[in-house]
Amino acid sequence: MFHAIKWLSGAVAAGALLAAPAQAETRVTYKSAKAGTSYYQMGVQIAEAMKAGSDGDIIVTIEEGQGSVQNVMEVRARGGDYVFTTPPALVGLAQNGKAMFEGKSDPAFDNIRALFPIPSLTMHFVMSDDSGVADFADLDGKTLLLGKGSFGAREGEKYLKLFGLEGKVKIADAELSNAVAALKNGQIDGFVTAGSWPAPNVVEAAASTGVTVLSLSDDQVAETKRTRLVIPAGTYAGQEQDIVTTSLPVVAYATTKLDDETAYQLTKTFWESKAEMAEGASWWNGVDVDLMSTITGKIHPGAIRYYQEAGIALTDAQM
């Protein structure tokens, strides 16, 4: 998931009439996701916010990412100019050489430090009103589009197994990009998608055909071992009640190679610009200080300075 950040700072010696401005340029790559995704668009917003919030001193350049794992792996070859987004769980796996990072350990992983949270990957089980599906038990005998290869597809398949629905749901062989059209045409009863909320494809489906987004019970949330998240009533057309679902937190990271002042300015400008960014895209409404608890590793010293100034409590593990 990710994008690029280019910082221009001018230093003019005060009181020196003939002093020429000394300009230092630091290029920071902010890397997130593939172009066309909501997370790429978030990077565009962050770039605009950094420029406006710093009076043009901070210019963000976007770099397309190929996935969260790859974003972490690139830490091994990148310098202090690298900022990226990934779930905190992947940072922990990288630092411990587990799962997809087994045999690929690198001391550079130990230098990863968090800056600020961004919208979480949020699970949506989206069912057409015509399907009559109101809870997971009703999925028996229905046709569901999971997509292929994505976090949402893998997570959706896992949930079907956990909730006793393996082999009882027909899985449509189609790409997630076709989900709304397939739902409208009655080719599927529902689809599974994971992304920021409000999710654009869910907004479209709710407005055009009418949908029910399934809620999980507290026991089901516990079974998934994911973070509980509530999508407020009224987020989608026709949604009269809160939706209880699960999420995978996502955080913007740098490494200790990034200088403290740059990390401080990045973090400060992000939080001070968040409300304005939410006016352009409501997914930023899902980011608040409560998400700081999802950062399970250490936070960059420059970012810590901002959080201390803002009176935002941090844990010992984050320090």
TAVEN-V189425 format. One record per residue. N is the residue number from 1. RES is the residue in three letters. SS is DSSP state (~ for helix, > for strand, _ for the rest). PSI is psi in whole degrees, -180 to 180 (999 if undefined). OMEGA is omega in radians with two decimals (none if undefined). Layout:
N;RES;SS;PSI;OMEGA  N;RES;SS;PSI;OMEGA
//
This chain:
1;MET;_;108;3.13  2;PHE;>;172;-2.83  3;HIS;_;179;-3.01  4;ALA;_;150;-3.04  5;ILE;>;123;-3.06  6;LYS;>;124;-3.04  7;TRP;>;129;3.07  8;LEU;>;124;3.11  9;SER;>;131;3.12  10;GLY;>;136;3.12  11;ALA;>;117;3.13  12;VAL;_;124;-3.11  13;ALA;_;120;-3.11  14;ALA;_;136;3.07  15;GLY;_;-7;3.13  16;ALA;_;106;-3.01  17;LEU;_;-37;-3.05  18;LEU;_;12;-3.10  19;ALA;_;130;3.08  20;ALA;_;140;-3.14  21;PRO;_;129;3.10  22;ALA;>;119;-3.03  23;GLN;>;123;3.09  24;ALA;>;139;-3.13  25;GLU;>;126;3.07  26;THR;>;125;3.14  27;ARG;>;125;3.11  28;VAL;>;125;3.13  29;THR;>;119;3.09  30;TYR;>;108;-2.97  31;LYS;>;129;-3.07  32;SER;_;-86;-2.99  33;ALA;_;-176;3.13  34;LYS;_;148;3.08  35;ALA;_;143;3.14  36;GLY;_;-12;3.13  37;THR;_;164;3.11  38;SER;~;-34;-3.12  39;TYR;~;-30;3.03  40;TYR;~;-43;3.11  41;GLN;~;-34;3.06  42;MET;~;-41;3.12  43;GLY;~;-39;3.09  44;VAL;~;-43;3.11  45;GLN;~;-43;3.12  46;ILE;~;-41;3.12  47;ALA;~;-45;3.14  48;GLU;~;-40;-3.14  49;ALA;~;-41;3.14  50;MET;~;-41;3.14  51;LYS;~;-48;-3.12  52;ALA;~;-42;-3.07  53;GLY;~;-21;-3.13  54;SER;_;12;-3.09  55;ASP;_;37;3.07  56;GLY;_;-2;3.13  57;ASP;_;-26;-3.14  58;ILE;>;116;3.12  59;ILE;>;122;-3.07  60;VAL;_;129;3.06  61;THR;>;137;-3.04  62;ILE;>;135;3.02  63;GLU;>;128;-3.12  64;GLU;_;136;3.11  65;GLY;_;162;-3.13  66;GLN;_;12;3.12  67;GLY;_;157;-3.04  68;SER;~;-39;-3.14  69;VAL;~;-46;-3.14  70;GLN;~;-37;3.11  71;ASN;~;-42;3.12  72;VAL;~;-45;-3.10  73;MET;~;-33;-3.08  74;GLU;~;-14;3.08  75;VAL;~;-32;-3.08  76;ARG;~;-31;-3.05  77;ALA;_;-2;-3.07  78;ARG;_;161;3.11  79;GLY;_;-156;-3.11  80;GLY;_;-5;-3.11  81;ASP;_;12;-3.02  82;TYR;>;119;3.00  83;VAL;>;138;-3.04  84;PHE;>;166;3.09  85;THR;>;145;-3.13  86;THR;>;159;3.04  87;PRO;_;141;3.11  88;PRO;~;-33;-3.12  89;ALA;~;-35;-3.13  90;LEU;~;-34;3.09  91;VAL;~;-43;3.11  92;GLY;~;-42;3.12  93;LEU;~;-41;3.14  94;ALA;~;-43;-3.09  95;GLN;~;-22;3.12  96;ASN;~;3;3.10  97;GLY;_;40;-3.09  98;LYS;_;165;3.08  99;ALA;~;-126;-3.08  100;MET;~;-7;3.11  101;PHE;~;6;3.14  102;GLU;_;129;-3.11  103;GLY;_;3;-3.10  104;LYS;_;24;-3.12  105;SER;_;151;3.12  106;ASP;_;138;3.11  107;PRO;~;-26;-3.12  108;ALA;~;-30;-3.14  109;PHE;~;-31;-3.13  110;ASP;~;-14;-3.11  111;ASN;~;3;3.13  112;ILE;>;133;-3.14  113;ARG;>;141;-3.11  114;ALA;>;151;3.04  115;LEU;>;-63;-3.11  116;PHE;>;154;3.11  117;PRO;>;152;3.01  118;ILE;>;176;-3.09  119;PRO;>;138;-3.10  120;SER;>;153;2.95  121;LEU;>;115;-2.99  122;THR;>;127;-3.11  123;MET;>;133;3.06  124;HIS;>;120;2.92  125;PHE;>;105;-2.97  126;VAL;>;115;-3.09  127;MET;>;139;3.11  128;SER;>;149;3.08  129;ASP;~;-35;-3.13  130;ASP;~;-24;-3.11  131;SER;~;-24;-3.12  132;GLY;_;9;-3.11  133;VAL;_;124;-3.13  134;ALA;_;-20;3.09  135;ASP;_;179;-3.03  136;PHE;~;-32;3.13  137;ALA;~;-30;-3.13  138;ASP;~;-9;-3.13  139;LEU;~;-17;3.14  140;ASP;_;120;3.11  141;GLY;_;-2;-3.12  142;LYS;_;166;3.12  143;THR;>;126;-3.04  144;LEU;>;137;3.07  145;LEU;>;120;3.14  146;LEU;_;-21;-2.99  147;GLY;_;-171;-3.06  148;LYS;_;131;2.95  149;GLY;_;-8;-3.08  150;SER;_;168;3.05  151;PHE;~;-44;-3.13  152;GLY;~;-39;3.13  153;ALA;~;-46;3.14  154;ARG;~;-42;-3.13  155;GLU;~;-42;3.13  156;GLY;~;-43;3.11  157;GLU;~;-40;3.12  158;LYS;~;-42;-3.11  159;TYR;~;-39;3.11  160;LEU;~;-40;3.10  161;LYS;~;-46;-3.10  162;LEU;~;-35;-3.04  163;PHE;_;17;3.04  164;GLY;_;27;-3.08  165;LEU;_;4;3.14  166;GLU;_;129;-3.13  167;GLY;_;-7;-3.12  168;LYS;_;-9;-3.14  169;VAL;_;132;3.10  170;LYS;>;126;-3.13  171;ILE;>;119;-3.13  172;ALA;_;139;3.12  173;ASP;_;82;-3.10  174;ALA;_;163;3.11  175;GLU;_;151;-3.12  176;LEU;~;-27;3.13  177;SER;~;-19;3.14  178;ASN;~;4;-2.97  179;ALA;~;-48;-3.06  180;VAL;~;-44;3.12  181;ALA;~;-42;3.13  182;ALA;~;-35;3.11  183;LEU;~;-44;3.12  184;LYS;~;-39;-3.08  185;ASN;_;-4;3.14  186;GLY;_;14;3.13  187;GLN;_;-24;3.10  188;ILE;_;159;3.07  189;ASP;_;-23;-3.13  190;GLY;>;175;3.10  191;PHE;>;161;3.13  192;VAL;>;132;3.12  193;THR;>;149;3.11  194;ALA;>;129;3.12  195;GLY;>;-168;3.08  196;SER;_;158;3.02  197;TRP;_;144;-0.05  198;PRO;_;138;3.13  199;ALA;_;128;-3.08  200;PRO;~;-40;-3.12  201;ASN;~;-29;3.08  202;VAL;~;-39;3.07  203;VAL;~;-45;-3.13  204;GLU;~;-45;-3.12  205;ALA;~;-42;-3.12  206;ALA;~;-38;-3.10  207;ALA;~;-30;-3.01  208;SER;~;-33;-3.07  209;THR;_;-20;-3.05  210;GLY;_;122;-3.07  211;VAL;>;163;2.95  212;THR;>;124;3.05  213;VAL;>;120;-3.00  214;LEU;_;142;3.03  215;SER;_;148;3.05  216;LEU;_;146;3.01  217;SER;_;165;3.11  218;ASP;~;-36;3.10  219;ASP;~;-41;3.12  220;GLN;~;-41;3.08  221;VAL;~;-44;3.14  222;ALA;~;-39;3.13  223;GLU;~;-37;-3.08  224;THR;~;-22;-3.08  225;LYS;_;26;3.06  226;ARG;_;175;-3.12  227;THR;>;131;3.11  228;ARG;>;139;3.13  229;LEU;>;142;3.13  230;VAL;>;124;3.04  231;ILE;>;116;-3.02  232;PRO;_;149;3.05  233;ALA;_;143;3.13  234;GLY;_;-2;3.12  235;THR;_;-41;3.13  236;TYR;_;154;3.13  237;ALA;_;130;3.11  238;GLY;_;-1;-3.12  239;GLN;_;105;-3.05  240;GLU;_;-14;-3.12  241;GLN;_;159;3.04  242;ASP;_;148;3.06  243;ILE;>;123;3.07  244;VAL;>;121;-3.11  245;THR;>;-165;-3.13  246;THR;>;163;-3.11  247;SER;>;161;3.01  248;LEU;>;110;-3.10  249;PRO;>;148;3.10  250;VAL;>;139;-3.03  251;VAL;>;148;3.00  252;ALA;>;130;-3.08  253;TYR;>;159;2.92  254;ALA;>;-163;3.01  255;THR;>;174;3.13  256;THR;_;-10;3.06  257;LYS;_;-23;3.09  258;LEU;_;130;-3.07  259;ASP;_;152;-3.02  260;ASP;~;-38;-3.09  261;GLU;~;-42;3.11  262;THR;~;-43;3.11  263;ALA;~;-41;3.12  264;TYR;~;-49;-3.10  265;GLN;~;-40;3.10  266;LEU;~;-50;-3.07  267;THR;~;-46;-3.14  268;LYS;~;-47;-3.11  269;THR;~;-37;3.11  270;PHE;~;-54;-3.07  271;TRP;~;-37;-3.13  272;GLU;~;-18;-3.12  273;SER;~;-6;-2.99  274;LYS;~;-44;-3.12  275;ALA;~;-41;3.12  276;GLU;~;-38;3.09  277;MET;~;-34;-3.14  278;ALA;~;-25;3.08  279;GLU;~;-28;3.13  280;GLY;~;-25;3.14  281;ALA;_;117;-2.99  282;SER;~;-7;3.11  283;TRP;~;-21;3.11  284;TRP;~;-17;3.07  285;ASN;~;-19;3.12  286;GLY;~;0;3.14  287;VAL;_;120;3.04  288;ASP;_;-179;-3.06  289;VAL;~;-20;3.09  290;ASP;~;-28;3.14  291;LEU;~;-12;3.10  292;MET;~;-27;3.14  293;SER;~;-16;3.12  294;THR;~;-10;3.09  295;ILE;_;105;-3.02  296;THR;_;-11;3.13  297;GLY;_;-162;-3.06  298;LYS;_;148;3.11  299;ILE;>;146;-3.12  300;HIS;_;138;-3.14  301;PRO;~;-38;3.11  302;GLY;~;-39;3.10  303;ALA;~;-37;3.10  304;ILE;~;-41;3.11  305;ARG;~;-44;3.12  306;TYR;~;-47;-3.09  307;TYR;~;-36;3.10  308;GLN;~;-41;3.09  309;GLU;~;-37;-3.09  310;ALA;_;-3;3.13  311;GLY;_;26;3.13  312;ILE;_;119;-3.06  313;ALA;_;138;3.07  314;LEU;_;155;3.11  315;THR;_;164;3.09  316;ASP;_;-38;-3.12  317;ALA;_;-29;-3.13  318;GLN;_;-19;-3.09  319;MET;_;999;none
//
